Amino acid sequence: MEKTLSAYRELGPKHYRETSGLYYEDFEVGDVFEHRPGRTITDVDNIWMTLLTLNVQPVHFDAAYASQTEWKKMLVDSTFTLALVTGMSVRTISAKVVANLGWDKVKATHPVFAGDTLYAESTVLFKRESKSRPTQGIVTVSTRGLNQDGKEVMSFERTMLIYKRDHQPDSANY
């Protein structure tokens, strides 16, 4: 059986509204979603992240220091990679989220450098209806960040509370 997930809602003849995100009912264990577009990381991204988070590890912002390390150049702050890969998945996985319930099994599996382009994909691992919130369900996905060469650079599991269809706030506008 073929499953269709609509990215547009018809408002009237030849008039459509773009939508994003899946409702709880749309998730099926085993579904894999490739998140696009990718994102090329710059030195500025990395330096801003270190400034915003007060990360004082010089390998992220001091090129002279980084040139003396085994990497020979600045490494991208792994918390930036985590935020970016999570963000790449939002349009599909969590645009209809009530709340993020947690990130588990976060692994930085390969170094990331300025100039790398990252992509992401998520696999649905688990879903169940909420016992205390009948208009919502719980979904867990495994998300992987991949660089331009297809090398996994990060992986994690994320659990979210997701609205059921017709229960999102102001659903008429979404």
Residue, then its C-alpha position, 0 to 999 in steps of 0.5 A: m500500500e502506498k502512503t501519501l504525505s501531503a506538503y500542501r493543503e488545498l484552500g480553494p480552487k488553484h489555491y494551496r497553503e504549504t504545510s510542514g510536519l507530520y501529525y502523530e498518525d502519519f508516523e510509522v515505525g520503520d519510515v525513513f525521511e531524508h531531510r533536505p536541503g543540506r547546509t554547508i558550514t562556514d567558519v563564521d557559523n562555528i565561531w558564532m556558536t562558540l561565542l554564543t555558548l562561551n565555549v572556550q576550547p581554542v580548537h574551534f576558533d583559534a586557527a594557529y592553535a588548531s594547526q598544531t592539533e592532529w586535525k591541522k585546522m579548526l574543528v566545528d563545535s559538536t553542539f553546533t552540529l547537534a543543533l544543525v542536524t536537529g534543525m534539519s529534521v524539524r520541517t518533517i519530524s517535529a514541525k507539529v511538536v508539542a514538546n521535545l522530551g529528550w535527546d539520547k545516545v548522542k554520538a559525534t562519530h566523525p569530525v566536522f570542518a568548515g566547508d563540509t556540507l551536512y545532510a540528515e535522515s531520520t528513522v521512526l523507531f517507536k510511537r505510542e499514544s500519550k496516556s495523559r494527553p489524548t490529543q497527542g502521541i509520543v514518537t521516537v526517531s533516530t537521526r543521523g547527520l551525514n557529510q557530503d561524502g556520505k560519512e556519518v558525523m553525528s547520530f542521536e535519538r530524539t523523543m517528542l510529544i506530537y499533536k494528533r491530526d486536527h488538534q494543533p493550535d490554530s490548525a486552520n492556519y497550518 
